[in-house]
Amino acid sequence: MTQPTVASRLARRLVLCSSDAELEATLRAALPDTWSMVRVTDLAELGDFAEVLQYRFLLLDLEDTAFDPLDTIDMLRRELMLNIAIVCIGGEPALRDAARLARADRFFERAAAVEVMQQFCNQYDW
């Protein structure tokens, strides 16, 4: 197993968990220059525990049907036991309630995705 480097730990990066290429393009256009984003539909694509831990936060598309967002939350919280921020975008009230019970952190309307991403990038810009 390779160990994370100091440089990789200092990198400002986030995960977009969505299959929506249009949402990704919109967010990338507004992403601060010092940040990078990776889009996945399966957390396993990110690597092991040490790799996932290095992301500052995760934007989770609750409206995506290509994967189960609740499984994603479960994977982060119960299986990997990570406490990175899970910021949910969109979703019906019942799904938001289920995500809240699964221990997602924050919930915003899809129209606010860019503003929310920028706020969290500013907050996690250490």
Wavefront OBJ file of the C-alpha trace (Angstrom):
o trace
v 0.000 0.000 0.000
v 1.361 3.408 -0.936
v 1.308 6.137 1.666
v -0.135 9.593 0.982
v 2.494 12.259 0.443
v 2.603 15.641 2.125
v 1.731 17.268 -1.202
v -1.294 15.006 -1.703
v -2.517 15.781 1.802
v -2.291 19.505 1.154
v -4.123 19.337 -2.177
v -7.499 21.045 -2.150
v -9.912 18.614 -3.731
v -13.497 17.536 -3.537
v -15.618 14.679 -4.795
v -18.743 15.094 -6.879
v -20.794 11.930 -6.603
v -23.009 12.207 -9.673
v -23.363 10.873 -13.198
v -24.596 14.268 -14.432
v -21.945 15.606 -16.831
v -23.788 18.929 -17.132
v -23.697 19.457 -13.365
v -20.010 18.583 -13.388
v -19.285 21.100 -16.173
v -21.202 23.828 -14.342
v -19.336 23.170 -11.097
v -15.924 22.916 -12.801
v -16.477 26.299 -14.447
v -17.009 27.851 -11.006
v -14.358 25.842 -9.130
v -11.656 28.010 -7.528
v -8.291 27.772 -9.308
v -6.551 26.138 -6.348
v -9.087 23.300 -6.163
v -9.640 20.116 -8.144
v -12.709 17.936 -8.416
v -13.234 14.314 -9.312
v -16.621 12.968 -10.393
v -17.564 9.381 -9.477
v -20.662 7.260 -9.069
v -18.928 4.683 -6.870
v -16.631 5.592 -3.976
v -14.449 2.589 -4.801
v -13.243 4.571 -7.828
v -11.446 6.935 -5.438
v -9.234 4.265 -3.917
v -8.806 2.998 -0.390
v -9.427 4.638 2.983
v -6.245 6.764 2.846
v -7.154 8.127 -0.580
v -10.769 8.976 0.268
v -9.693 10.640 3.517
v -7.698 13.249 1.586
v -10.779 14.814 -0.030
v -12.024 17.864 1.857
v -15.744 17.232 1.201
v -18.185 15.341 -0.989
v -21.026 16.815 -3.030
v -23.717 14.150 -3.325
v -26.356 14.376 -6.050
v -29.493 13.002 -4.380
v -31.403 13.105 -7.672
v -29.051 10.742 -9.500
v -30.492 7.348 -10.444
v -27.177 5.819 -11.605
v -26.339 4.853 -7.993
v -27.961 4.783 -4.570
v -26.971 7.945 -2.654
v -27.882 6.296 0.646
v -25.405 3.498 -0.091
v -22.748 6.139 -0.706
v -23.430 7.738 2.675
v -23.426 4.319 4.315
v -20.097 3.442 2.687
v -18.480 6.649 3.961
v -19.927 6.614 7.446
v -20.222 2.930 8.410
v -17.795 1.000 6.241
v -14.948 3.507 5.904
v -15.897 5.304 9.152
v -14.920 8.679 7.701
v -16.286 11.992 8.825
v -15.647 14.110 5.740
v -18.493 16.521 5.051
v -21.288 15.118 2.883
v -23.119 17.982 1.195
v -26.311 16.839 -0.536
v -27.717 18.578 -3.584
v -31.380 18.283 -4.590
v -33.640 15.392 -3.674
v -37.183 14.989 -2.483
v -37.951 15.646 1.215
v -38.297 11.930 2.015
v -34.910 11.145 0.485
v -33.343 14.082 2.302
v -34.774 12.784 5.574
v -33.345 9.318 4.856
v -29.960 10.856 4.017
v -30.089 12.893 7.230
v -30.733 9.713 9.227
v -27.817 8.055 7.403
v -25.666 10.971 8.686
v -25.269 13.251 5.692
v -24.342 16.730 6.836
v -25.976 19.481 4.804
v -28.783 19.779 2.239
v -29.285 22.345 -0.502
v -31.434 22.833 -3.565
v -29.853 21.826 -6.860
v -30.047 25.426 -8.123
v -27.682 26.458 -5.311
v -24.996 23.859 -6.177
v -22.423 26.354 -7.474
v -22.833 28.766 -4.573
v -22.717 25.927 -2.048
v -19.597 24.414 -3.612
v -17.851 27.784 -3.531
v -18.838 28.354 0.109
v -17.456 24.979 1.134
v -14.282 25.534 -0.887
v -13.782 28.786 1.027
v -14.508 27.088 4.347
v -12.102 24.198 3.659
v -9.387 26.311 2.051
v -6.819 25.615 4.790
l 1 2 3 4 5 6 7 8 9 10 11 12 13 14 15 16 17 18 19 20 21 22 23 24 25 26 27 28 29 30 31 32 33 34 35 36 37 38 39 40 41 42 43 44 45 46 47 48 49 50 51 52 53 54 55 56 57 58 59 60 61 62 63 64 65 66 67 68 69 70 71 72 73 74 75 76 77 78 79 80 81 82 83 84 85 86 87 88 89 90 91 92 93 94 95 96 97 98 99 100 101 102 103 104 105 106 107 108 109 110 111 112 113 114 115 116 117 118 119 120 121 122 123 124 125 126
